[in-house]
């Protein structure tokens, strides 16, 4: 999923829902990652990032950043490089541990 490519008025937004299971990961990255160019002036693109993630399924955000630096070689980057990885974990209410109220906290992630 690329982040920050277009302004909100430049695309048609919609909500997509995906069921995530324990251990599933959602990788979000800025367009600065997609648009990285190596010394041969080849843009990384979504396909390049997908190859990284498929070849190293346990890669973390720091690992993706390191791969980006490696991909650049001696080239300068022209944009920010932002990577966020969410890993699905089972919901264990803290109620049973006496740490929270019985009302679960809802969070909403808005990407503008």
C-alpha positions in Angstrom: 0.0 0.0 0.0 1.5 3.3 -1.0 0.9 6.3 1.2 0.9 10.0 0.3 0.9 9.7 -3.5 -2.1 11.9 -4.2 -4.0 14.6 -2.5 -7.5 13.6 -1.3 -9.2 15.6 -4.2 -7.1 13.7 -6.8 -8.5 10.2 -6.2 -11.7 8.4 -5.5 -11.5 7.1 -2.0 -13.2 4.0 -0.8 -13.0 1.7 2.2 -11.7 -1.8 1.7 -11.9 -4.4 4.6 -9.6 -7.3 4.9 -9.7 -10.0 7.5 -6.4 -10.4 9.2 -5.3 -13.4 11.2 -2.7 -13.8 13.9 0.7 -13.0 12.4 -0.6 -11.3 9.2 1.2 -8.1 8.3 0.1 -4.9 6.6 3.0 -3.0 5.1 2.4 0.7 4.3 5.0 2.9 2.7 5.3 6.4 1.2 5.7 7.1 -2.5 9.3 8.0 -1.7 10.0 4.3 -1.4 8.2 3.4 -4.6 10.0 6.2 -6.5 13.6 5.3 -5.4 15.9 5.2 -8.4 19.2 3.2 -8.5 22.4 4.1 -10.3 20.9 2.8 -13.6 18.0 5.2 -13.1 15.6 2.3 -12.6 12.6 3.1 -10.4 12.0 0.5 -7.6 8.2 0.5 -8.0 5.6 -1.5 -6.1 6.9 -4.7 -7.8 10.4 -4.2 -6.3 9.0 -3.8 -2.8 6.8 -6.9 -3.2 9.9 -8.9 -4.2 11.7 -7.7 -1.0 8.8 -8.7 1.1 8.3 -12.1 -0.5 12.0 -12.9 -0.3 12.2 -11.9 3.4 8.7 -12.4 5.0 10.0 -11.5 8.4 11.6 -8.2 7.3 10.9 -5.3 9.6 10.6 -1.6 8.8 14.3 -1.0 9.5 15.1 -3.9 7.1 13.0 -2.2 4.4 14.8 1.1 4.9 18.2 -0.7 4.7 17.1 -2.4 1.5 16.1 1.0 0.2 19.6 2.5 1.0 21.2 -0.5 -0.6 19.0 -0.1 -3.7 20.0 3.6 -4.1 23.7 2.7 -4.2 25.4 6.1 -4.5 22.3 8.0 -5.7 20.6 10.7 -3.6 17.0 10.2 -2.7 14.5 12.9 -3.7 11.7 12.2 -1.3 10.9 11.0 2.2 11.1 7.3 2.8 8.5 6.1 5.3 7.6 2.5 6.2 5.1 1.3 8.7 4.4 -2.4 9.3 1.4 -3.6 11.3 1.4 -7.1 12.6 -1.9 -8.7 13.6 -2.1 -10.0 17.1 -4.9 -11.6 19.1 -7.1 -9.2 21.1 -6.7 -9.8 24.8 -8.8 -7.4 26.8 -7.0 -6.0 29.7 -10.2 -6.3 31.8 -9.3 -9.7 33.1 -6.0 -8.3 34.3 -7.7 -5.4 36.1 -6.0 -2.9 33.8 -8.8 -1.4 31.8 -12.6 -0.9 31.7 -14.8 -3.3 29.9 -15.2 -1.0 26.9 -12.6 -1.8 24.3 -10.7 1.1 22.9 -11.5 1.7 19.2 -8.8 3.3 17.1 -9.1 4.7 13.6 -6.2 5.2 11.2 -6.8 8.0 8.8 -4.3 8.4 5.9 -4.6 11.8 4.3 
